[in-house]
C-alpha cells in the first residue's frame, strides 16, 4: 500500500501538543473523541441478511473482539446473535439499540489523525489555536515502522487517506468483504470535511494509548503565522534538546494576497 511521504499534525502550545516532541510519542484516540458526530458511526446493516448469513457473519466477526474464544463457544454465540437479530430485524427501536452496541464495539480501536497538507488556513484556525500554534511534519515511513511492535503481536495497523463522500455509504456486510466494511466505516467522511485532506492510522483494540516513535520520525516544525515570540523561543528550546535535527519554519501571509507560505527559521545558534 502506498502512502504520502509526509503527513502533518496541527497542534496548540499546550502539554498535549508539545509532548509529541518532548516525549517523542503519538497518541491513538478513541473514535468517540472525533469532532465529526458521524465519524465511525456509519450504520452496518447486519439486519439486511438471512438468518444463515447472519450466523456466518457473526461467527467470523466474533474472532476479532474475542480472539481466545474456542470454536464451539463462537458457534453458539453466533447462532444466538443471529436468531436475536433476525427476529427483531424490523423493530426500529431495537435496530437503533443494536447499532449503538455495534458502535460501542467498533470504538475499541485507536486512531491517529493527521493531514496530508500543512498550509490549509482552516486547519490552522481549527486545530492550531487560530494560527498561534504549530504543525508537526512526520516521515510517514518511519512513523509506520514505529508501529512494528503491534505487527509482532499480531495486530496490523491500517493506514489510509479518508474518502470524502456526498452521501453516507450503505454498508451491507453480506455484499462487502471485511476490508471493504472497515474502509467504509473507519475511512469515510462527509464531503464537508474535504478541506482537511485527512490521513489516519488505525490500530485494533488499542484506544487512548501512546506509542513511542523511532528517531528522526519528526522532520520539521512549522510555526503558525501568529505564533508569539515567547512560544517561538519555547519551541526553539525544545528543539535544541532533541538529539537529532528537526527543521523549523514559520508560516507567513503574503502582504497583497491570501497566500500562506512557509519560511525557514535558523535556530541552531539561538
Buried (B, 14 or more C-beta within 10 A) or exposed (E): EEBBEBBBBBBBBEEEBBBBBEEBBBBBBBBEEBEEEEBBBBBBBBBBBEEEBBBBBBBEBBEEEEEEBEEEEBBEBBBEBBEBBBEBBEEEEBBEEBBEEBBEEBBBBBBBBBBBBBBBBEBBBBBBBEBBBBBBBBBBBBBBEBBEEBEEEEBEBBBBBBEBBEEBBEBBBEEBEEEBBBBBBBBBBBEEBEBBBBBBBBBBBBBEBEBEBBEEBBBBBBBBBBBEEEBBEBBBEBBEEBEEEBBBBBBEBEEEEEEBEBEEBEBEEE
